[in-house]
Amino acid sequence: MDRVTIHGRSYPFLSGGTTIRITDTALPFLAFLARNFPAEVNKALGHIGWWLRGEMQEAVYRDAPPSGGMWPSLSMIQRLRTLDDLKGAFKSPATHAFGKLVKALGYRRDKRLMMVQVGWLSKASAFRAAILQKGFSTRVTPRMRRFFAAAGLGIPSGRIESPARDLINPVFTANRREIGRRIERKVGEYLNNTGRKFGRGA
């Protein structure tokens, strides 16, 4: 397990997602908010989870990490999902490498621990996503060669390569400074809304 840092604080980084937790050792103002306004901070963490999930999904649809540049383009085999056809599971043409995994991105808030987890939350989706992010290769078998030839796609070399497409770490790194700012801003909004409600009721 690696670690990432927000404003000098170190947090665990998982292959399937990232965990953001507010503790007494966080930045002084965030720690103050967590001690004095726990309900509002927890609501803000829910917003952070929703927002980061959207950032991750948008990066997948753009086919580009937020750190700049582009991920490698899908090969013709990947776009046509030829390997799925080989398995007897015809699919419509692929537009990005993550497939249905993009819809499996989610977030889960733990009010007791004052934290939010963002990313692939199930073991199965996290495992598949970790493989996609690291990259992998598929050995071309004789049966696959015959299938490709019959489909008129030519015969690939010994292996079909799927390059690495790192998603979680670039999204988190690009937005880590914004996380603290959003928490502070959201807590302020919630407190202002509460104050207006009390003012109307007075």
HUVEN-V713644 format. One record per backbone hydrogen bond with DSSP energy under -0.5 kcal/mol. CO is the residue of the C=O (numbers start at 1). NH is the residue of the N-H. E is the energy in kcal/mol with one decimal. If there is no record, write none. Layout:
BEGIN
co:CO nh:NH e:E
co:CO nh:NH e:E
END
This chain:
BEGIN
co:2 nh:13 e:-2.5
co:4 nh:11 e:-3.6
co:6 nh:9 e:-2.5
co:9 nh:6 e:-2.3
co:11 nh:4 e:-2.8
co:12 nh:19 e:-1.3
co:13 nh:2 e:-1.0
co:14 nh:17 e:-0.8
co:16 nh:120 e:-4.5
co:17 nh:14 e:-1.8
co:18 nh:118 e:-2.8
co:20 nh:116 e:-2.4
co:21 nh:23 e:-0.6
co:23 nh:26 e:-1.7
co:27 nh:31 e:-2.9
co:28 nh:32 e:-2.4
co:29 nh:33 e:-2.5
co:30 nh:34 e:-2.5
co:31 nh:35 e:-2.1
co:32 nh:36 e:-2.3
co:33 nh:37 e:-3.1
co:37 nh:41 e:-2.4
co:38 nh:42 e:-2.4
co:39 nh:43 e:-1.9
co:40 nh:44 e:-2.3
co:41 nh:45 e:-2.3
co:42 nh:46 e:-1.7
co:43 nh:47 e:-1.9
co:44 nh:48 e:-2.3
co:45 nh:49 e:-2.4
co:46 nh:50 e:-2.3
co:47 nh:51 e:-2.8
co:48 nh:52 e:-2.8
co:49 nh:53 e:-2.2
co:50 nh:54 e:-1.8
co:51 nh:55 e:-2.0
co:52 nh:56 e:-2.3
co:53 nh:57 e:-2.5
co:54 nh:58 e:-2.5
co:55 nh:59 e:-1.9
co:56 nh:60 e:-1.8
co:57 nh:61 e:-2.4
co:58 nh:62 e:-2.2
co:59 nh:63 e:-0.9
co:59 nh:64 e:-2.1
co:60 nh:63 e:-0.6
co:63 nh:71 e:-1.9
co:65 nh:68 e:-1.6
co:75 nh:79 e:-3.0
co:76 nh:80 e:-2.4
co:77 nh:81 e:-0.5
co:77 nh:82 e:-2.1
co:78 nh:81 e:-0.6
co:79 nh:94 e:-2.7
co:81 nh:85 e:-1.8
co:82 nh:86 e:-2.1
co:83 nh:87 e:-1.2
co:84 nh:89 e:-2.8
co:85 nh:88 e:-1.8
co:96 nh:99 e:-0.7
co:98 nh:101 e:-2.0
co:99 nh:102 e:-1.4
co:100 nh:103 e:-1.1
co:100 nh:104 e:-0.7
co:101 nh:104 e:-0.7
co:101 nh:105 e:-0.5
co:102 nh:105 e:-0.7
co:104 nh:121 e:-0.5
co:106 nh:119 e:-2.9
co:108 nh:117 e:-2.8
co:109 nh:111 e:-0.6
co:110 nh:114 e:-1.0
co:110 nh:115 e:-1.8
co:114 nh:22 e:-2.1
co:115 nh:110 e:-3.1
co:116 nh:20 e:-2.6
co:117 nh:108 e:-2.4
co:118 nh:18 e:-2.8
co:119 nh:106 e:-2.9
co:119 nh:121 e:-0.8
co:122 nh:126 e:-2.5
co:123 nh:127 e:-2.2
co:124 nh:128 e:-2.1
co:125 nh:129 e:-2.7
co:126 nh:130 e:-2.1
co:127 nh:131 e:-1.6
co:128 nh:132 e:-2.0
co:129 nh:133 e:-2.5
co:130 nh:134 e:-1.9
co:131 nh:135 e:-1.9
co:132 nh:165 e:-0.9
co:136 nh:162 e:-3.2
co:138 nh:160 e:-3.0
co:139 nh:141 e:-0.7
co:141 nh:145 e:-2.3
co:142 nh:146 e:-2.1
co:143 nh:147 e:-2.1
co:144 nh:148 e:-2.9
co:145 nh:149 e:-2.4
co:146 nh:150 e:-2.4
co:147 nh:151 e:-1.8
co:148 nh:153 e:-2.4
co:148 nh:154 e:-0.6
co:149 nh:152 e:-1.2
co:154 nh:156 e:-0.6
co:158 nh:140 e:-2.6
co:159 nh:161 e:-0.6
co:160 nh:138 e:-2.5
co:161 nh:163 e:-0.5
co:162 nh:136 e:-2.2
co:167 nh:171 e:-2.1
co:168 nh:172 e:-2.6
co:169 nh:173 e:-2.9
co:170 nh:174 e:-2.4
co:171 nh:175 e:-1.2
co:172 nh:176 e:-1.0
co:173 nh:176 e:-0.5
co:175 nh:179 e:-1.4
co:176 nh:180 e:-0.9
co:177 nh:181 e:-1.1
co:178 nh:182 e:-2.7
co:179 nh:183 e:-2.2
co:180 nh:184 e:-2.3
co:181 nh:185 e:-2.5
co:182 nh:186 e:-2.9
co:183 nh:187 e:-2.4
co:184 nh:188 e:-2.1
co:185 nh:189 e:-2.2
co:186 nh:190 e:-2.7
co:187 nh:191 e:-2.4
co:188 nh:192 e:-2.4
co:189 nh:193 e:-2.5
co:190 nh:194 e:-2.2
co:191 nh:195 e:-2.5
co:192 nh:196 e:-2.3
co:193 nh:197 e:-1.9
co:194 nh:198 e:-2.3
co:195 nh:199 e:-2.3
co:196 nh:200 e:-2.3
co:197 nh:201 e:-1.6
co:198 nh:202 e:-0.9
END
